[in-house]
Amino acid sequence: MNRIISVQPFGDGWSVRSDAFDSEMMFLSGAKAEAAARRLADKLVKGGESAEIRIFLRDGQLAGRVVRPGGRMALAG
């Protein structure tokens, strides 16, 4: 499953939202919000899921996206 993680402006700060968790995370800095989104994507990929980070500007336009393919690794045994 491809999980979407959105970084977008919220009031004077920035939010990180995803269907991977119930509540959103709030940050004063866009850079900190983006870093948190990348950490979340890393965790999802390690768990075998794909993740897509969508980063939005203050005017609502999509600034960029980062796609992290996931994949389950078979365990030998």
Secondary structure, 3 states (H helix, E strand, C coil): CEEEEEEEEECCEEEEEECCCCCCEEECCHHHHHHHHHHHHHHHHHCCCEEEEEEECCCCCEEEEEEECCCCCCCCC
